[in-house]
Amino acid sequence: MALTARIEKRFGAFHLAVDLMAETGQPLALLGASGCGKSVTLKCIAGIERPDRGRIELDGRVLFDSEAGIDLPPQRRRVGFLFQSYALFPHMTVERNVAVCLGRMDKRRRRERTAELLALLHLEDQAGLYPRQLSGGQRQRVALARILAAEPWVLLLDEPFSALDSFLKWQLEQELREVLERFPGPAVWVSHDRGEVYRNCSRVCVLEDGKSAPAASMAELMANPGTVAAARLSGCKNFAPVRPGPAPGLVEVPAWGLVLRAPWREGAAALGLRADRVRPEEAGAVNAFPCQVVRVTEDVSSVFAALRPEAASPGAPPLWMELAKDAWAALPDRERLWAAVRPEDLMLLK
């Protein structure tokens, strides 16, 4: 089963233009900064917002087609939408919140199916409680049980863990991953958290200012993000303008005063370097350059060192290097050092 959406919608000066496909067994992430159009895309698929033009199709069934005049109402789309607010009925118990979404079936089967869904989401002990008596994680599980009760053909997850602490988020991620593994249809997961996407989604579609890029695996995005915006979303911390070097196979980074070995990419405007790809090295190594350490920031398990290459221009951005704490502590000189980056780790970006 597959979901395809090729849609456009304008909000004043903002122009949403999305082309995506999600397939069963391969959760698709929409990754982008706040305000880039991720949630609006989900609302268009669900029928809450109406695109200006385009087509949305689910398993060969047309949900929206601007040219054909088709626009199915939300209740006919078979779309399960997990809202950030969870949208539970406050006057109903957990059990009633789930049972009310089961549709037509006899009382015995309704009780059995409700019990199955509560067990699936580990909510048996909360069946008689009201939403106000639940934790944020429990409310989210009830919302997911309600969605599954309606037997949707596609799941839309809008920042599902945005309001949860890190421990609870980790627990619920495992449960949601189990649900997705069993779910017989496509799923689209909206997030701005690359770690969340990496752990839970097979493919990722980056949205930048309302425009979607072709979907890729997270590994492909990490290796070749293509644009500065996509590289930022994938966690890259170092950027500087780049231009062709003085000879073939070389690139020049004027701000850092560096000429580095790497093949030129037509149309490139910036160089991206991941902090964990910048390493201490001996003088004379490929792409090695002398640096001064200007600032050090400790994280839980690593150290981020802000480096200033000796030939850097005034006002140049720092070049961040990430090392494990023991590797940092083992350096003979933590004020001045030679750093290097492999040619294959240089990202030439548009």
C-alpha positions as CSV (number, residue, x, y, z in Angstrom):
1,M,0.0,0.0,0.0
2,A,1.3,3.5,-0.8
3,L,0.4,7.1,-0.1
4,T,1.3,9.7,-2.7
5,A,0.8,13.5,-2.4
6,R,1.8,16.1,-5.0
7,I,0.2,19.3,-3.7
8,E,0.6,23.0,-3.6
9,K,-0.9,25.6,-1.2
10,R,-0.3,29.3,-0.6
11,F,-0.6,31.2,2.7
12,G,0.1,34.8,1.7
13,A,3.8,34.8,0.7
14,F,4.4,31.2,1.9
15,H,4.2,28.6,-0.9
16,L,3.9,24.9,0.0
17,A,5.0,22.6,-2.8
18,V,5.3,18.9,-1.7
19,D,5.9,15.7,-3.7
20,L,6.1,12.6,-1.5
21,M,5.4,8.9,-1.3
22,A,5.2,6.7,1.7
23,E,4.9,2.9,1.6
24,T,3.9,0.1,3.9
25,G,6.7,-1.0,6.2
26,Q,8.9,2.1,5.4
27,P,7.8,5.0,7.7
28,L,8.6,8.3,6.0
29,A,9.8,11.3,8.0
30,L,9.1,14.9,7.1
31,L,12.1,16.7,8.5
32,G,12.3,20.4,8.7
33,A,12.6,23.5,10.8
34,S,9.6,25.1,12.5
35,G,7.3,26.9,10.0
36,C,8.5,25.0,6.9
37,G,5.1,23.3,6.2
38,K,5.4,19.9,7.8
39,S,2.1,20.0,9.8
40,V,0.2,21.7,7.0
41,T,1.2,18.9,4.7
42,L,-0.3,16.3,7.1
43,K,-3.5,18.4,7.4
44,C,-3.8,18.5,3.7
45,I,-3.5,14.7,3.5
46,A,-6.0,14.3,6.3
47,G,-8.5,16.7,4.7
48,I,-8.3,19.3,7.4
49,E,-6.7,21.8,5.0
50,R,-7.5,22.0,1.3
51,P,-4.6,22.3,-1.2
52,D,-4.9,24.8,-3.9
53,R,-3.9,22.2,-6.5
54,G,-2.6,18.7,-6.8
55,R,-3.5,15.2,-6.1
56,I,-3.5,12.9,-3.1
57,E,-3.9,9.1,-3.5
58,L,-4.0,6.2,-1.0
59,D,-3.7,2.7,-2.3
60,G,-5.1,3.7,-5.7
61,R,-8.0,5.6,-4.0
62,V,-8.1,9.3,-4.8
63,L,-8.5,11.5,-1.7
64,F,-8.0,14.8,-3.5
65,D,-7.7,15.9,-7.1
66,S,-8.0,19.6,-7.9
67,E,-8.5,19.0,-11.6
68,A,-11.2,16.3,-11.2
69,G,-12.9,18.2,-8.4
70,I,-12.4,15.4,-5.8
71,D,-12.0,16.3,-2.2
72,L,-13.1,13.6,0.2
73,P,-14.1,14.7,3.7
74,P,-11.8,13.7,6.6
75,Q,-14.1,10.9,7.8
76,R,-14.0,9.2,4.5
77,R,-10.2,9.2,4.0
78,R,-9.3,6.4,6.4
79,V,-6.5,8.5,7.8
80,G,-5.3,8.2,11.4
81,F,-3.9,11.6,12.6
82,L,-2.0,11.7,15.9
83,F,-2.3,15.4,16.9
84,Q,0.2,17.1,19.2
85,S,-2.7,17.9,21.5
86,Y,-4.0,14.3,21.4
87,A,-7.6,15.5,21.0
88,L,-9.2,13.2,23.7
89,F,-12.8,13.5,24.9
90,P,-12.3,14.9,28.5
91,H,-15.7,13.6,29.8
92,M,-15.0,10.0,28.7
93,T,-12.9,7.4,30.4
94,V,-9.9,5.8,28.6
95,E,-12.1,2.8,27.8
96,R,-14.9,4.9,26.4
97,N,-12.5,7.1,24.4
98,V,-11.2,4.1,22.6
99,A,-14.6,2.3,22.2
100,V,-16.3,5.2,20.7
101,C,-14.0,5.0,17.7
102,L,-14.7,1.4,16.9
103,G,-17.7,1.9,14.6
104,R,-20.5,-0.5,14.2
105,M,-20.1,-3.9,16.1
106,D,-22.0,-5.8,18.7
107,K,-21.4,-5.1,22.4
108,R,-19.3,-8.2,23.1
109,R,-17.0,-7.7,20.1
110,R,-16.7,-4.0,21.1
111,R,-15.5,-4.9,24.6
112,E,-13.1,-7.5,23.2
113,R,-11.6,-5.1,20.7
114,T,-11.3,-2.3,23.2
115,A,-9.5,-4.6,25.6
116,E,-7.1,-5.7,22.8
117,L,-6.2,-2.1,22.0
118,L,-5.7,-1.2,25.6
119,A,-3.4,-4.2,26.1
120,L,-1.5,-3.3,22.9
121,L,-0.7,0.2,24.3
122,H,-0.3,-1.0,27.9
123,L,-3.3,0.9,29.2
124,E,-5.3,-1.9,31.0
125,D,-4.7,-0.3,34.4
126,Q,-5.9,3.1,33.2
127,A,-9.2,1.9,31.5
128,G,-11.4,3.6,34.1
129,L,-9.5,6.9,34.3
130,Y,-10.3,10.2,32.7
131,P,-7.8,12.2,30.5
132,R,-7.2,14.7,33.3
133,Q,-5.9,11.9,35.5
134,L,-3.3,10.6,33.0
135,S,0.3,11.6,32.4
136,G,1.3,13.0,29.0
137,G,2.6,9.7,27.9
138,Q,-0.6,7.9,28.9
139,R,-2.7,10.4,27.0
140,Q,-0.6,9.9,23.9
141,R,-1.1,6.2,24.1
142,V,-4.9,6.6,24.5
143,A,-4.9,8.8,21.4
144,L,-2.9,6.2,19.4
145,A,-5.3,3.5,20.6
146,R,-8.3,5.6,19.4
147,I,-6.6,6.0,16.0
148,L,-6.0,2.3,15.6
149,A,-9.6,1.6,16.7
150,A,-10.8,3.3,13.5
151,E,-8.7,1.0,11.4
152,P,-7.0,3.7,9.3
153,W,-5.1,2.9,6.1
154,V,-2.4,5.5,6.8
155,L,-0.9,6.9,10.1
156,L,0.1,10.6,10.3
157,L,2.2,11.4,13.4
158,D,2.7,15.2,14.1
159,E,5.7,15.6,16.4
160,P,4.5,12.7,18.6
161,F,7.1,13.3,21.4
162,S,7.4,17.1,21.5
163,A,5.9,17.5,25.0
164,L,7.6,14.5,26.7
165,D,10.7,14.3,28.8
166,S,13.7,12.3,27.5
167,F,13.1,9.1,29.5
168,L,9.4,8.9,28.7
169,K,10.1,9.8,25.1
170,W,12.5,6.8,24.8
171,Q,10.0,4.4,26.3
172,L,7.2,5.6,24.0
173,E,9.4,5.4,21.0
174,Q,9.9,1.7,21.5
175,E,6.1,1.2,21.9
176,L,5.3,3.3,18.8
177,R,8.0,1.4,16.8
178,E,6.3,-1.8,17.7
179,V,2.9,-0.4,16.5
180,L,4.4,0.8,13.2
181,E,6.0,-2.6,12.6
182,R,2.6,-4.2,12.9
183,F,0.6,-1.5,11.1
184,P,-0.5,-2.7,7.6
185,G,-0.3,0.7,5.9
186,P,2.1,3.6,5.3
187,A,3.1,6.1,8.0
188,V,4.3,9.7,7.8
189,W,6.2,11.0,10.8
190,V,6.7,14.8,11.2
191,S,9.8,15.8,13.2
192,H,12.6,18.3,13.6
193,D,14.7,15.8,15.6
194,R,17.2,14.0,13.4
195,G,17.9,11.4,16.1
196,E,14.2,10.6,16.4
197,V,14.0,10.3,12.6
198,Y,17.2,8.1,12.4
199,R,15.9,5.6,14.9
200,N,12.3,5.3,13.7
201,C,12.0,6.1,9.9
202,S,13.3,4.2,6.9
203,R,13.3,7.3,4.6
204,V,13.3,11.0,5.1
205,C,11.9,13.9,3.0
206,V,13.4,17.3,3.9
207,L,11.2,20.4,3.7
208,E,12.8,23.7,3.3
209,D,10.6,26.9,3.1
210,G,7.7,24.8,2.0
211,K,9.6,22.9,-0.8
212,S,10.2,19.1,-0.5
213,A,13.4,17.4,-1.5
214,P,13.4,13.8,-3.0
215,A,13.1,11.2,-0.2
216,A,16.3,9.5,0.9
217,S,17.5,7.2,3.6
218,M,18.9,8.9,6.7
219,A,22.3,7.5,5.9
220,E,22.1,9.1,2.4
221,L,21.1,12.4,4.0
222,M,24.0,12.3,6.4
223,A,26.5,11.5,3.6
224,N,25.2,13.9,1.0
225,P,22.5,16.4,2.2
226,G,22.8,18.6,-0.9
227,T,21.9,21.9,0.6
228,V,22.9,23.9,3.6
229,A,19.4,23.7,5.1
230,A,19.4,19.9,4.9
231,A,22.9,19.7,6.3
232,R,21.8,21.8,9.3
233,L,18.9,19.5,9.9
234,S,21.2,16.5,9.7
235,G,23.3,17.9,12.5
236,C,26.2,19.6,10.7
237,K,27.8,22.4,12.7
238,N,30.5,23.9,10.3
239,F,29.7,26.0,7.3
240,A,31.7,28.4,5.2
241,P,31.6,29.8,1.6
242,V,33.6,27.7,-0.9
243,R,34.9,28.1,-4.4
244,P,37.0,26.1,-6.8
245,G,40.6,25.8,-5.8
246,P,43.8,26.8,-7.7
247,A,44.0,23.4,-9.4
248,P,41.7,20.5,-10.3
249,G,40.8,18.4,-7.3
250,L,41.1,21.3,-4.9
251,V,38.6,23.6,-3.2
252,E,39.2,26.9,-1.4
253,V,37.6,28.1,1.8
254,P,38.6,31.7,2.1
255,A,37.1,32.4,5.5
256,W,39.3,29.7,7.1
257,G,42.2,30.3,4.8
258,L,42.2,26.7,3.6
259,V,42.8,24.9,0.3
260,L,41.6,21.3,0.6
261,R,41.7,18.3,-1.5
262,A,38.2,17.4,-2.8
263,P,36.4,17.2,-6.1
264,W,34.5,20.3,-7.1
265,R,30.7,20.1,-7.3
266,E,29.1,22.3,-9.9
267,G,26.8,24.9,-8.2
268,A,28.3,24.6,-4.8
269,A,28.2,27.7,-2.6
270,A,29.2,26.4,0.8
271,L,31.3,23.8,2.5
272,G,29.9,21.7,5.3
273,L,32.1,19.8,7.8
274,R,30.6,17.6,10.5
275,A,32.3,18.2,13.8
276,D,33.0,14.5,14.4
277,R,34.8,14.3,11.1
278,V,37.4,16.9,12.0
279,R,40.2,15.0,13.7
280,P,43.6,15.8,15.3
281,E,46.3,14.8,12.9
282,E,50.1,15.0,12.2
283,A,51.5,17.9,10.2
284,G,51.8,16.9,6.5
285,A,48.7,14.6,6.5
286,V,46.1,15.1,3.7
287,N,44.0,18.2,4.4
288,A,45.8,19.0,7.6
289,F,46.1,22.5,8.9
290,P,47.3,24.2,12.1
291,C,44.7,25.6,14.5
292,Q,44.4,27.4,17.8
293,V,41.8,26.2,20.2
294,V,39.6,29.2,21.2
295,R,36.8,27.6,23.2
296,V,35.9,24.2,24.7
297,T,32.4,23.0,25.5
298,E,31.8,19.7,27.3
299,D,28.8,17.5,26.5
300,V,27.7,14.3,28.3
301,S,30.2,12.1,26.6
302,S,32.2,14.3,24.2
303,V,34.1,17.6,24.0
304,F,33.4,20.3,21.4
305,A,36.4,22.4,20.6
306,A,36.1,25.6,18.6
307,L,39.1,25.8,16.4
308,R,40.6,28.8,14.5
309,P,42.8,27.9,11.6
310,E,46.0,29.9,11.6
311,A,45.2,31.5,8.2
312,A,41.5,32.3,9.0
313,S,40.3,35.7,8.1
314,P,39.0,38.1,10.9
315,G,35.4,37.4,11.8
316,A,35.5,33.8,10.3
317,P,33.2,31.4,12.0
318,P,34.9,28.8,14.4
319,L,35.6,25.3,13.1
320,W,34.1,22.9,15.5
321,M,35.7,19.5,16.3
322,E,33.9,16.8,18.4
323,L,36.0,14.3,20.3
324,A,35.3,11.7,22.9
325,K,36.4,12.9,26.3
326,D,39.1,10.4,26.7
327,A,40.5,11.3,23.2
328,W,40.5,15.0,24.1
329,A,42.2,14.3,27.4
330,A,44.9,12.3,25.6
331,L,46.0,15.2,23.3
332,P,49.5,16.4,24.2
333,D,48.5,20.1,23.5
334,R,45.0,21.3,23.9
335,E,45.7,24.9,23.0
336,R,47.3,24.5,19.6
337,L,47.0,21.5,17.3
338,W,46.9,20.2,13.7
339,A,43.5,19.1,12.5
340,A,42.5,17.4,9.3
341,V,39.4,16.2,7.4
342,R,39.3,13.4,4.8
343,P,38.3,14.5,1.3
344,E,35.3,12.2,1.3
345,D,34.0,13.9,4.4
346,L,33.9,17.4,2.8
347,M,30.3,18.3,1.8
348,L,29.9,20.7,-1.1
349,L,26.5,22.3,-0.7
350,K,24.1,24.5,-2.6
